[in-house]
Amino acid sequence: MKKITKTKALILISIGMLVIATSQISSQFIELNDLAKGLFMGIGIGLLLTSMIFGNFKTAQ
């Protein structure tokens, strides 16, 4: 798979954190079953890992 740009990777990171936070907040107010909790956490972690692995984070040389 090819590298994604830094801005797209940052967007994926923010969406992943938003999905995880939304699932945590909604589980406090709405009774979610284990499937829904696991699905939201899995999607969030998957987005975070995808952005970290395929992101183009070059350090200054």
C-alpha positions in Angstrom: 0.0 0.0 0.0 1.3 3.4 -0.8 1.9 6.2 1.8 -0.8 8.7 2.7 0.0 12.4 3.1 0.5 13.9 6.5 -2.7 15.9 6.4 -4.8 12.8 5.5 -3.0 10.9 8.3 -3.9 13.6 10.8 -7.5 13.6 9.7 -7.6 9.8 10.2 -6.1 10.2 13.7 -8.7 12.8 14.6 -11.6 10.7 13.3 -10.3 7.6 15.1 -10.1 9.4 18.4 -13.6 10.9 17.8 -15.1 7.5 17.2 -13.5 6.1 20.4 -14.6 9.1 22.4 -18.1 8.9 21.0 -18.5 5.3 21.9 -17.2 5.9 25.4 -19.6 8.8 26.0 -22.6 7.1 24.4 -22.0 4.0 26.5 -22.4 6.1 29.6 -25.8 7.4 28.6 -27.2 4.6 26.3 -27.0 0.9 27.1 -24.9 -0.5 24.2 -24.4 -4.2 23.8 -20.9 -5.7 23.6 -21.0 -5.9 19.8 -21.6 -2.2 19.4 -18.9 -1.3 21.9 -16.4 -3.6 20.3 -17.3 -2.4 16.8 -16.8 1.2 17.6 -13.5 0.5 19.5 -12.2 -1.7 16.7 -13.0 0.9 14.0 -11.3 3.7 16.1 -8.2 1.6 16.8 -8.1 0.5 13.2 -8.1 4.1 11.9 -5.4 5.1 14.4 -3.2 2.2 13.4 -3.7 2.8 9.7 -2.8 6.4 10.0 0.3 5.6 12.0 1.6 2.8 9.8 0.8 4.3 6.4 1.2 8.0 7.3 4.1 10.0 5.8 5.6 11.3 9.0 9.1 12.4 8.0 11.4 13.9 10.6 13.5 16.9 9.8 17.1 16.0 8.8 
